[in-house]
């Protein structure tokens, strides 16, 4: 295998790895969102049972959407 072929194979492997990581990350975020919704439903049901159904619980659909659903990367902040 020539050095050019090795470089191309290495780049292809890197692209494949990156796509695989993106797929895994998306799948994990989907699972986290699903779990969050399940927990919220349980909390709403508990609040309803306790007689506080409209007191303090805000449904997901009325919450403002202000950007990314991913947490911010605290390691990327600059240190002063």
N, C-alpha and C positions, 0 to 999 in steps of 0.2 A: 504494500500500500504506500502510495507516495505521500509526501507531506501535505499536499493540497487536498488529497482525499481524506487524510486524517483530520484536517481542519474543518472540512465540510461535514464529516461525520460528527465531529465534536459539536459543531454549531447545531446540527440537526438534533442531536441528543439533548442539548441544552434547551432547544425549543420544545421538544417533546416533554421534558421534565417540567418546564415552566407551565405548559398547558395542563399537565397532570396535576400540578400543585394548585393551579387556579380552579380546576374542577373540584378537587378535594375541599378547597376553601369555600367555594360556593355551596357545596353540599353541606358542609358543617354549619355555615350561616343559615341555610334553610332549616336545618334541624334545630338550631338555637331559637330561631323565630317561631317555629312550630311549638317548641317547648314553652316559650314565653307566652304564646297565645293560650296554651292549655292551662298554664298556671294562672293566667289572668281570668280565664273562665271559672276556674275553681274558686278564686278569690271573690269573684262576682257572685257566684252561687252561695258561698259562705256568707257574704254580706247580705244577700237577699234573705237567707234563712234567719239571720240575726235581726232583720228588719231595717237594714241600712242600704237598701238596694240603690237608691238614687242620691244618697248623701255624699259619698266621697269617691265613688268609682267612676272613672272616665273610660268609656269604651275606646278601643283602638281607632275606630273609624273617625272619631272626632279629634284625635290628637293631631297637632300640626306636624307636617313633614318638612323638616328644616335641612335636609341634606342626607349625607351618607348614613346607612344603618350600622356601619362598622365603627368600632371605637377608634378614637384618635390615637395616633402613634406617639406616645409620650417620649419615646427615646429620640424622636426626631426634633424635639424642641431644642432651641439653642440655650446654652448655659451662659449666664452673665457673670 
